[in-house]
Amino acid sequence: MTEPITLADDTDLAHLIDLLDMLRGPETASLWGEVDHSIGQKFASRLRPILNGQGRAQDVDYLAVYVLKYLGKGNTHIPEEQITEWLRGVSGLPAAGHAWVEDATRTAWTLVTRYSLPRWRGHRGTPGQDWVSAR
């Protein structure tokens, strides 16, 4: 069994949590959707173990994938304008919303590749192995 991943262990994860804290909480239905089946509940299911010091690589990976899917650049679920509207402390400033989406997308991708890449690589255990054996 792997050790839990805490915010102290991974500064990118801590940064992503800080970014998410800039948005309103899961009770904000106009951002996340209805409470019982909301996008916010998906986030909460992965955030709870991480914030309680019991998060695993799978929790971090899913959280990062959720950011890419639901909040990342070009997503179709929660558009950048809506994110801008619900960012705390920026009073709907479009540049802040754009910067938030860019930062969240970049940070989430960093986490996805960190925690998923070994699984994606599959049987090819050596990084770059396909390139070395290519003719």
C-alpha angles and dihedrals in degrees: 000000000000125000119259116264113231132189088252089057097053122035092190090057090048090051092050090051089050089052092049089050088062089067125072117267129265092272089072098097093181088064105031104024130243113344100240096053103016133139085239090063090055089053092045092053089061098033096055097064092042093050091045091055093251101098120135131201089265091057092051092045094050092045090053092046089051090053091051093045101041106022106019129108112293096008118151098215107065110012123216091252090059092048089051090052093053100041110119118239101006100088096224095306104170095211090056091052091049092048091048092053092046093048094044092048093049093046093046091050090051090054094044092053092044095052102027105037095084090053092044091050088058115171092000095087098171116078110242094009093138091055095050093052095043117113 
